[in-house]
Amino acid sequence: MKKADVEEVFRRFERFGPEPKGELDFINPYTLLVAVVLSAQATDASVNKATLPLFAVADTPQKMLALGEDRLKEAIKTIGLFNTKARNVIALSRILIERFGGAVPRERELLQQLPGVGRKTANVVLNTAFGAPTIAVDTHLFRVANRTGLAPGKTPLEVEEGLNRKVPEWAKRRAHHWLILHGRYVCKARRPECPRCIIRDLCRYKAKTLAEGEAAVSSPASASAARPRSAAGRRRA
C-alpha cells in the first residue's frame, strides 16, 4: 500500500473513531496486565465476566498473593487454560513485588520476563496503560495487515515491524486498537464485510465481498457472465 494510501487509511479511522478503546476491563496497569494474560485463547467478554468480581478483591499484586492460587483458579475457572494462567498470575505478582516494588514496569524487555507475558501482551500493556506508541499484533490485526496490503508479513513480528515503518507517527498510539477492532467487527476471518468497510477502496484484497445486487465487474458482458456464479457463491455472515 502506498504511503499516501496508508495515511488516508488512518485518517478515516480517526474520523470515524477518534479515540478507540480496547474491550478488556481493568482498573490500573496491574489489572490490565492480568486481564491480558488471562485473555490468551479466550474472548474479552469471558475474561471481563471473570475479572469483574476478581478485581473487586484483588487489584494489586499483594492482594492477589493474599488471595492465593487455589482461590484464583476458582475465580477464573470459566476461562480456558485457567490452571496455567492462575500459576502465571501468582508468579508474576510475586516477581512484581520482589523486583519492582509492586509496580508494572514500563519497558518491554522487563515485561517479557514475567510468566505468561510475551511480546504481544507487553505491547498491549505499554500502549493501553502507559500510552506508548506500540502495536500489538493479534490474529485480527495480523489478518487485516496482510489482507489489506497495509503491512504484509509471514509472522506477527514482521507485521509489527512493517506497521512501525508505515503507520504515521500521529496515528501509532491508536493504530493498535483501530486495526484490531476493524478486524474483529468488519474485516472478519470467514467473510469480511467489505460493503460497509470505510477503507474498501484503498484495500488490496482481491476477493472482496459484495453488497446485495452489486456487480463484481464493471463490464456489462463480463458482469452478465459472472453474475450467476457470484450470486450462488454468496454466503451469509
C-alpha positions as CSV (number, residue, x, y, z in Angstrom):
1,M,0.0,0.0,0.0
2,K,1.4,3.4,-1.0
3,K,2.3,5.9,1.7
4,A,-0.5,8.3,0.8
5,D,-3.0,5.4,1.0
6,V,-1.7,4.4,4.4
7,E,-2.1,8.0,5.6
8,E,-5.6,8.0,4.3
9,V,-6.5,4.7,6.0
10,F,-5.7,6.1,9.4
11,R,-7.3,9.5,8.6
12,R,-10.5,7.6,8.0
13,F,-10.2,5.5,11.2
14,E,-9.6,8.8,13.1
15,R,-12.7,10.4,11.5
16,F,-15.0,7.5,12.5
17,G,-13.4,6.6,15.8
18,P,-11.0,9.3,17.2
19,E,-10.3,7.5,20.5
20,P,-10.6,3.7,20.0
21,K,-10.7,1.7,23.2
22,G,-9.7,-1.9,24.0
23,E,-12.5,-4.2,25.2
24,L,-10.8,-5.6,28.3
25,D,-12.0,-4.1,31.6
26,F,-9.3,-3.0,34.0
27,I,-8.7,-0.7,36.9
28,N,-5.0,0.0,36.8
29,P,-1.8,-1.2,35.0
30,Y,-1.6,-4.3,37.1
31,T,-5.2,-5.4,36.5
32,L,-4.7,-4.7,32.8
33,L,-1.6,-6.9,32.8
34,V,-3.6,-9.7,34.5
35,A,-6.5,-9.3,32.1
36,V,-4.3,-9.5,29.0
37,V,-2.6,-12.6,30.4
38,L,-6.0,-14.2,31.0
39,S,-7.2,-13.3,27.5
40,A,-4.8,-15.7,25.7
41,Q,-7.0,-18.0,23.7
42,A,-10.1,-16.6,25.3
43,T,-12.6,-13.9,24.4
44,D,-12.5,-10.5,26.1
45,A,-16.2,-11.0,27.2
46,S,-15.3,-14.2,29.0
47,V,-12.4,-12.5,30.7
48,N,-14.4,-9.5,31.8
49,K,-17.1,-11.7,33.3
50,A,-14.5,-13.4,35.5
51,T,-12.4,-10.4,36.4
52,L,-15.3,-8.1,37.5
53,P,-15.6,-9.9,40.9
54,L,-11.9,-10.9,40.9
55,F,-10.6,-7.3,40.7
56,A,-13.0,-6.2,43.3
57,V,-10.9,-8.2,45.9
58,A,-7.5,-8.4,44.1
59,D,-6.4,-5.3,42.2
60,T,-2.8,-5.3,43.3
61,P,0.0,-7.9,43.3
62,Q,-0.1,-8.0,47.1
63,K,-3.9,-8.7,47.2
64,M,-3.5,-11.3,44.5
65,L,-0.9,-13.2,46.5
66,A,-3.1,-13.0,49.6
67,L,-6.0,-14.4,47.6
68,G,-3.8,-17.4,46.6
69,E,-3.6,-19.7,43.7
70,D,-6.5,-22.0,44.6
71,R,-9.0,-19.2,45.1
72,L,-7.7,-17.5,41.9
73,K,-8.3,-20.8,40.0
74,E,-11.9,-20.8,41.3
75,A,-12.4,-17.2,40.2
76,I,-11.2,-17.8,36.6
77,K,-12.3,-21.4,36.1
78,T,-14.6,-20.3,33.2
79,I,-11.6,-19.1,31.2
80,G,-9.7,-21.6,29.1
81,L,-6.3,-22.8,30.4
82,F,-7.2,-21.4,33.8
83,N,-4.8,-23.7,35.7
84,T,-1.7,-22.4,33.8
85,K,-2.9,-18.9,33.8
86,A,-3.5,-18.9,37.6
87,R,0.0,-20.1,38.2
88,N,1.4,-17.4,35.9
89,V,-0.6,-14.6,37.6
90,I,0.6,-15.7,41.0
91,A,4.2,-16.0,39.8
92,L,4.2,-12.6,38.0
93,S,2.6,-10.9,41.0
94,R,5.4,-12.2,43.3
95,I,8.0,-11.0,40.8
96,L,6.4,-7.6,40.6
97,I,6.6,-7.3,44.4
98,E,10.1,-8.7,44.8
99,R,11.8,-6.9,41.8
100,F,9.7,-3.8,41.0
101,G,8.1,-2.8,44.3
102,G,4.7,-3.9,43.2
103,A,4.7,-1.7,40.1
104,V,4.3,-2.8,36.5
105,P,7.5,-2.0,34.6
106,R,7.3,0.3,31.6
107,E,9.9,-1.5,29.5
108,R,9.0,-4.3,27.0
109,E,12.1,-6.3,27.9
110,L,11.2,-6.3,31.6
111,L,7.6,-7.1,31.0
112,Q,8.5,-10.1,28.8
113,Q,10.5,-11.6,31.7
114,L,7.2,-12.1,33.6
115,P,5.5,-15.5,33.4
116,G,2.8,-15.6,30.7
117,V,3.9,-12.4,29.1
118,G,5.0,-12.4,25.5
119,R,5.7,-9.5,23.1
120,K,2.0,-9.0,22.2
121,T,0.9,-8.8,25.9
122,A,3.8,-6.4,26.7
123,N,2.8,-4.2,23.8
124,V,-0.8,-4.1,24.9
125,V,0.2,-3.0,28.4
126,L,2.6,-0.4,27.2
127,N,0.1,1.1,24.8
128,T,-3.1,0.9,26.9
129,A,-1.7,1.5,30.4
130,F,1.1,3.9,29.6
131,G,0.2,5.5,26.2
132,A,3.3,4.1,24.4
133,P,3.0,4.0,20.5
134,T,3.4,0.2,20.4
135,I,1.4,-2.1,18.1
136,A,0.3,-5.5,19.5
137,V,-0.3,-8.0,16.7
138,D,-3.0,-10.4,17.5
139,T,-4.8,-12.7,15.0
140,H,-7.2,-9.9,14.0
141,L,-4.5,-7.3,13.3
142,F,-2.3,-9.9,11.6
143,R,-5.2,-10.7,9.2
144,V,-6.0,-7.0,8.5
145,A,-2.4,-6.1,7.8
146,N,-1.9,-8.9,5.3
147,R,-5.4,-8.9,3.7
148,T,-5.4,-5.1,3.0
149,G,-1.8,-4.9,2.0
150,L,-1.1,-2.4,4.8
151,A,1.9,-4.3,6.1
152,P,2.2,-7.9,4.8
153,G,4.3,-10.3,6.8
154,K,4.6,-14.0,7.5
155,T,5.0,-13.6,11.2
156,P,3.5,-11.3,13.8
157,L,6.9,-9.7,14.3
158,E,7.2,-9.0,10.6
159,V,3.8,-7.4,10.6
160,E,4.6,-5.3,13.7
161,E,7.9,-4.1,12.2
162,G,6.2,-3.3,8.9
163,L,3.5,-1.3,10.7
164,N,6.1,0.6,12.7
165,R,7.7,1.7,9.5
166,K,4.5,2.6,7.7
167,V,2.0,4.0,10.2
168,P,2.2,7.8,10.5
169,E,3.7,8.9,13.8
170,W,0.5,10.8,14.8
171,A,-1.5,7.5,14.5
172,K,0.8,5.0,16.2
173,R,-0.7,5.2,19.7
174,R,-4.2,4.4,18.4
175,A,-3.3,2.2,15.4
176,H,-3.3,-0.9,17.5
177,H,-6.9,-0.5,18.6
178,W,-8.2,0.7,15.2
179,L,-6.8,-2.3,13.4
180,I,-7.9,-4.9,16.0
181,L,-11.4,-3.6,16.2
182,H,-11.6,-3.4,12.4
183,G,-10.6,-7.0,12.1
184,R,-12.9,-8.1,14.9
185,Y,-16.1,-6.4,13.6
186,V,-15.6,-5.7,9.8
187,C,-12.6,-7.5,8.3
188,K,-13.7,-10.8,9.7
189,A,-11.9,-14.1,9.1
190,R,-14.5,-16.2,7.4
191,R,-16.3,-13.5,5.4
192,P,-15.2,-9.8,5.6
193,E,-18.0,-7.3,5.5
194,C,-16.5,-5.3,2.6
195,P,-19.6,-3.4,1.7
196,R,-19.5,-1.5,5.0
197,C,-15.7,-1.1,5.2
198,I,-14.6,2.5,5.3
199,I,-11.2,1.7,3.6
200,R,-12.6,-0.6,1.0
201,D,-11.3,1.5,-2.0
202,L,-7.8,1.5,-0.5
203,C,-7.7,-2.2,0.4
204,R,-5.7,-4.5,-1.8
205,Y,-7.8,-7.6,-1.0
206,K,-8.9,-9.0,-4.4
207,A,-11.8,-11.3,-3.2
208,K,-13.9,-8.5,-1.7
209,T,-17.4,-9.5,-0.7
210,L,-20.3,-7.7,-2.4
211,A,-23.4,-5.9,-1.3
212,E,-26.7,-7.4,-2.4
213,G,-27.2,-6.7,-6.1
214,E,-23.7,-5.3,-6.6
215,A,-21.9,-6.4,-9.7
216,A,-18.5,-8.0,-9.4
217,V,-17.1,-6.3,-12.5
218,S,-17.8,-3.1,-14.5
219,S,-18.0,-4.6,-18.0
220,P,-21.6,-5.4,-18.9
221,A,-20.7,-8.5,-20.8
222,S,-18.4,-9.9,-18.2
223,A,-20.8,-8.8,-15.4
224,S,-23.6,-10.8,-17.1
225,A,-21.4,-13.9,-17.3
226,A,-20.2,-13.6,-13.7
227,R,-23.5,-12.7,-12.0
228,P,-25.0,-16.2,-11.5
229,R,-21.8,-17.6,-10.2
230,S,-21.3,-14.6,-7.8
231,A,-24.9,-14.9,-6.5
232,A,-24.6,-18.6,-6.0
233,G,-21.3,-18.2,-4.1
234,R,-22.7,-15.5,-1.7
235,R,-22.9,-16.7,1.9
236,R,-24.4,-15.1,5.0
237,A,-22.0,-13.8,7.7
